[in-house]
Amino acid sequence: MEETSLLRLISLISLLSRSSAGLTVSPSRSQFFRGESVTLICEDEIRSDGWTVRRNTTRGTRTECGDKWGEADGSTCNITLFPYDTGLYWCESMSGSSSSSSSIQLSVSGGSVILQSPVLPVMEGDDVTLSCRAKNPTHNLPAAFFKNGVFIGNESSGHMTLLHVSSSDDGLYKCNVKGHGESPSSRISVKGQRKTFNFSSAHFSTSCLPPGPAGLPPAGLLSVLHLHFPHGVFIWTQGQR
């Protein structure tokens, strides 16, 4: 009984900790030049099919990859980008359920400068490198960087690293290469440190309670499984007939 309950509990925690799906962008950045290609991949921790990429742009809302834009291959979408492809992209279940991933913003520049920055939220405490890239010439050029429209520094290498980011680094970033132009703005989102269960520091116990008058099985016992962590207890119950 205890072993079965324990396995069910671990499975339940595992399912609750999973996101419905994640959208991967290759190459991993949020800004592109006109004519560049990008691959969008939907997958979760259980399966890599059963998802489709959708988007909101000036040309339509909730439009699906393969329907007038992009080439769909299962849960993968390949696009050759143009400025009108700028918009929000996400994964959505093909099963008819409401499951979907978080959306990401892709920007396609018709100009000659882009900012290469993380396309997904970054973890608090990470170092984040921003790269200002000109379409021609392709080698790195000195660049000025801005956050929320405010100048934050010049970098002769064209790269700026934000050390040990925190919520205060959240914002819209762009760059400018003198004589070439300015990039579109991209948002950098910073999220808190991920909390995980440390099963090596946990121990388990079970107990049985007699059935009560309401909400419990009419016969048998109510089994209670306790998962003890250093900073709290996770409790799971199961009725037995």
C-alpha positions as CSV (number, residue, x, y, z in Angstrom):
1,M,0.0,0.0,0.0
2,E,2.7,2.5,1.0
3,E,4.8,1.8,-2.1
4,T,1.8,2.2,-4.4
5,S,0.8,5.5,-2.8
6,L,4.4,6.8,-2.9
7,L,4.6,6.1,-6.6
8,R,1.3,7.8,-7.3
9,L,2.4,10.8,-5.2
10,I,5.7,11.2,-7.1
11,S,3.8,10.9,-10.4
12,L,1.4,13.6,-9.3
13,I,4.1,16.0,-8.2
14,S,5.9,15.3,-11.5
15,L,2.8,16.1,-13.6
16,L,2.1,19.3,-11.6
17,S,5.7,20.5,-12.1
18,R,5.6,20.2,-15.9
19,S,4.6,23.0,-18.2
20,S,2.1,22.1,-20.9
21,A,4.6,22.8,-23.6
22,G,7.6,24.9,-24.4
23,L,8.4,26.9,-27.6
24,T,12.0,26.6,-28.7
25,V,13.4,29.1,-31.2
26,S,16.4,28.3,-33.4
27,P,18.6,30.3,-33.7
28,S,17.8,31.4,-30.1
29,R,17.2,35.1,-30.3
30,S,14.2,37.4,-30.6
31,Q,15.3,39.7,-33.5
32,F,16.0,38.8,-37.1
33,F,16.9,40.5,-40.4
34,R,14.5,40.4,-43.3
35,G,15.0,37.1,-45.2
36,E,16.5,35.1,-42.3
37,S,15.0,31.7,-41.5
38,V,13.9,30.5,-38.1
39,T,12.7,27.1,-36.8
40,L,10.0,27.0,-34.0
41,I,9.7,23.8,-32.1
42,C,6.9,22.8,-29.7
43,E,7.6,20.1,-27.2
44,D,6.8,19.1,-23.7
45,E,8.4,16.6,-21.3
46,I,6.2,13.7,-22.4
47,R,5.9,14.0,-26.2
48,S,7.1,16.1,-29.0
49,D,4.0,15.9,-31.2
50,G,0.4,17.0,-30.8
51,W,1.2,20.7,-30.8
52,T,1.0,23.4,-33.3
53,V,2.6,26.9,-33.5
54,R,0.2,29.8,-33.6
55,R,0.8,33.6,-33.8
56,N,-0.7,37.1,-33.6
57,T,0.6,39.6,-36.1
58,T,-0.8,42.5,-38.1
59,R,-2.0,39.9,-40.6
60,G,-4.2,37.9,-38.3
61,T,-4.8,36.5,-34.8
62,R,-4.4,32.9,-33.7
63,T,-3.3,31.9,-37.2
64,E,-1.7,28.4,-37.4
65,C,1.6,27.5,-39.0
66,G,1.1,26.1,-42.5
67,D,-2.1,28.2,-42.9
68,K,-0.8,31.0,-45.2
69,W,2.4,31.3,-43.4
70,G,5.3,29.0,-42.5
71,E,5.9,25.3,-43.3
72,A,4.6,22.9,-40.7
73,D,6.3,19.5,-40.0
74,G,4.6,17.9,-37.1
75,S,5.1,20.2,-34.1
76,T,7.9,22.1,-35.9
77,C,7.4,25.3,-37.9
78,N,9.9,26.7,-40.4
79,I,9.6,30.4,-41.5
80,T,11.5,32.7,-43.8
81,L,11.0,36.0,-42.1
82,F,9.7,39.4,-43.3
83,P,8.8,42.5,-41.3
84,Y,5.1,41.5,-41.3
85,D,6.0,38.3,-39.4
86,T,6.8,40.4,-36.3
87,G,4.4,39.4,-33.5
88,L,3.6,36.9,-30.7
89,Y,4.2,33.2,-31.2
90,W,3.2,30.3,-29.0
91,C,2.4,26.5,-28.9
92,E,-1.2,25.2,-28.7
93,S,-2.5,21.7,-28.3
94,M,-4.0,20.1,-31.4
95,S,-6.3,17.9,-29.2
96,G,-8.9,20.6,-28.8
97,S,-8.0,21.3,-25.2
98,S,-7.0,24.8,-23.9
99,S,-3.4,23.8,-23.3
100,S,-0.8,26.3,-24.6
101,S,2.6,27.6,-23.9
102,S,3.7,31.1,-22.9
103,S,4.1,33.4,-25.9
104,I,7.3,34.9,-27.2
105,Q,7.8,38.1,-29.2
106,L,9.7,37.8,-32.5
107,S,10.8,41.1,-34.3
108,V,11.9,41.2,-37.9
109,S,13.8,44.3,-38.9
110,G,13.7,45.8,-42.4
111,G,16.7,47.9,-41.3
112,S,20.4,47.1,-40.9
113,V,20.8,46.6,-37.1
114,I,19.4,44.0,-34.7
115,L,19.9,43.3,-31.0
116,Q,20.7,39.7,-30.1
117,S,19.2,38.9,-26.7
118,P,17.6,36.0,-24.9
119,V,14.2,35.1,-26.4
120,L,13.0,33.4,-23.2
121,P,12.9,34.8,-19.6
122,V,16.2,34.6,-17.8
123,M,16.8,33.4,-14.2
124,E,17.6,35.8,-11.5
125,G,21.3,35.8,-10.8
126,D,22.3,34.8,-14.4
127,D,24.7,36.8,-16.6
128,V,23.0,38.0,-19.8
129,T,25.0,39.2,-22.9
130,L,23.5,41.6,-25.4
131,S,25.0,41.8,-28.9
132,C,24.5,44.5,-31.4
133,R,24.7,43.2,-34.9
134,A,24.9,45.1,-38.2
135,K,23.8,43.4,-41.4
136,N,26.7,44.6,-43.3
137,P,29.6,44.4,-42.4
138,T,29.0,41.3,-40.4
139,H,32.0,41.9,-38.0
140,N,31.3,43.5,-34.6
141,L,31.1,47.3,-34.5
142,P,31.1,49.8,-31.5
143,A,27.5,50.2,-30.3
144,A,25.5,52.2,-27.8
145,F,22.9,50.4,-25.6
146,F,19.7,51.7,-24.2
147,K,17.2,50.4,-21.6
148,N,13.6,51.7,-21.7
149,G,14.9,54.5,-24.0
150,V,17.7,55.6,-21.6
151,F,21.3,55.4,-22.6
152,I,23.2,52.8,-20.5
153,G,26.6,52.6,-22.1
154,N,28.9,52.3,-25.1
155,E,30.7,49.1,-25.9
156,S,33.6,49.0,-28.5
157,S,33.1,45.3,-29.0
158,G,29.4,45.6,-29.7
159,H,28.6,43.3,-26.7
160,M,27.2,44.3,-23.3
161,T,27.0,41.8,-20.4
162,L,24.5,42.4,-17.6
163,L,26.0,40.7,-14.5
164,H,23.8,38.8,-12.0
165,V,20.5,40.1,-13.3
166,S,17.6,40.8,-11.0
167,S,14.1,42.1,-11.4
168,S,15.5,45.7,-11.8
169,D,17.0,44.6,-15.1
170,D,13.6,43.8,-16.5
171,G,12.8,46.1,-19.4
172,L,13.1,47.0,-23.1
173,Y,16.5,47.1,-24.6
174,K,17.8,48.3,-28.0
175,C,21.1,49.3,-29.5
176,N,22.5,51.8,-32.1
177,V,25.5,51.4,-34.4
178,K,26.7,54.8,-35.6
179,G,26.3,55.2,-39.3
180,H,24.2,52.0,-39.6
181,G,21.0,52.6,-37.6
182,E,19.1,51.5,-34.5
183,S,17.7,48.0,-33.7
184,P,14.1,47.3,-32.7
185,S,13.5,47.0,-28.9
186,S,13.3,43.6,-27.2
187,R,12.1,42.8,-23.7
188,I,14.3,41.0,-21.2
189,S,12.2,39.3,-18.5
190,V,13.8,38.2,-15.3
191,K,12.1,35.5,-13.2
192,G,12.9,34.3,-9.7
193,Q,15.0,31.3,-8.9
194,R,13.3,28.0,-9.7
195,K,12.2,26.1,-6.6
196,T,12.6,22.3,-6.7
197,F,11.8,19.4,-4.4
198,N,14.9,17.7,-2.9
199,F,13.7,14.1,-2.5
200,S,17.1,13.1,-1.0
201,S,16.3,15.2,2.0
202,A,12.7,14.0,2.4
203,H,11.2,11.1,4.3
204,F,7.8,9.4,4.0
205,S,5.2,8.2,6.5
206,T,1.7,6.9,6.2
207,S,-1.3,6.8,8.6
208,C,-4.8,5.5,8.4
209,L,-7.9,7.3,9.6
210,P,-11.4,5.9,10.2
211,P,-14.1,6.9,7.7
212,G,-16.1,10.0,8.7
213,P,-19.7,10.9,8.1
214,A,-19.1,13.2,5.0
215,G,-16.7,13.2,2.1
216,L,-15.1,9.9,3.0
217,P,-15.7,6.4,1.6
218,P,-18.7,4.6,3.1
219,A,-16.6,1.7,4.0
220,G,-12.9,1.1,4.6
221,L,-10.2,3.5,5.5
222,L,-8.7,6.8,4.4
223,S,-5.0,6.5,3.8
224,V,-2.9,9.6,4.4
225,L,0.7,9.8,3.0
226,H,3.0,12.5,4.4
227,L,6.0,13.7,2.4
228,H,8.3,15.5,4.8
229,F,10.7,18.2,3.6
230,P,13.0,20.3,5.7
231,H,10.7,23.3,5.3
232,G,7.3,21.8,5.0
233,V,5.0,18.7,4.5
234,F,3.2,17.6,1.4
235,I,0.1,15.5,2.3
236,W,-1.7,13.2,-0.1
237,T,-4.9,11.2,0.8
238,Q,-6.5,8.1,-0.8
239,G,-9.7,6.4,0.1
240,Q,-9.7,2.6,0.3
241,R,-12.8,0.3,0.0
